[in-house]
Every structure is written in C-alpha cells, then in structure tokens.
Amino acid sequence: MKNKYLFKVIPLILVFSTLFFSCSTSKVFQTECFSLASSGYVEITIWDSNKGAKYSQEQARKDAIYAILFSGVSGSKGCSSQPPILNTEDAKSKFEKISKDFFSKTGQWNRFTSSAKVSNSVPASIGENKWKVYQVSISKNELRKYLEEQKIIKSLTNGF
C-alpha cells in the first residue's frame, strides 16, 4: 500500500520542483531595439527592474545576448523588432548544451558585444525610477556565424 502511494507522490513532487526552479531562474530584464547598423550590429536598450541600480554592465551584456538568442527584441523609435536567432526548439536545445561554457567568465559571449554604456535616454515605461539602463551593441551577424559553426542553427543560405 505504501509503495502505491509513493509512486503517485514522487512524480508530483518532481513536477512541482521542476516548475518552481524553472520559474525562479527566469530572466526579468526588459529590452528595446535602439538602433540597427549596416555592419550587422544591433544596439539595444536593456534594464532589469529587480536589480535596479545594482544592475551590472557585464550582466547587461550577457542579458542582451540572451535576448537576441531566445526572446528577440521589441522595436521602438524607427528601429524594427528583432526576432530571436534561436527560433526552433531544436536550436534552443542544442544551445542549452553549450550555454554554461558560452556564458562563463571566459566564455565566447564576450566576443559579440562591442560596447555597453549607461544610457542617457531612459525608456518612458520606466518613469523616474533610479534604475541602470544600458545601451549594448551586439554583433548579430557574428553571433549568427558562430552558431552556424557550432552546428546549432543552419545557415540562412542553406536549402535555397
């Protein structure tokens, strides 16, 4: 009788713990496209409402790449929205296998951001809060090439 009960309870515990941990590690930063450059760079505005003034430049750079990879960036002020580079479950799964090394202290993520500065223009949605807002420049083309070399995504010219 006890074994029957355990076989019903254990899967429930696993499901709830997975949901709890996946929700607790979710990204809370917000982004807007600031400008597009002809050289394959996209400059985005990024801030984290939970960290506020404690939001670091390094974390903003990592979050900006994460946004370009997974969620895309909304457009504003004449800058078009940027869809995520990893737009299939297969690509996301392949990237997750290298993500720990990619975002490590000495990881490859650093190659794809050329600058990050505290922004002078604060998005209207923030208002007067004392948050650090960064403008981060990301080489979207180089990031895409890297992902193609790692066989995470297919080349844009593949299949034509």
Buried (B, 14 or more C-beta within 10 A) or exposed (E): EEEEEEEEEEEEEEEEEEEEEEEEEEEEBBBBBBBBEEEBBBBBBBBBEEBEEEBBBEBBBBBBBBBBBBBBBBBBEEBEEBEBBBEEEEBBEBBEEBBEEBBEEEBBBBEBBBEBEEBEEBBEEBEEEEBBBBBBBBBBEBBBBBBBEBEBBEEEEEEE
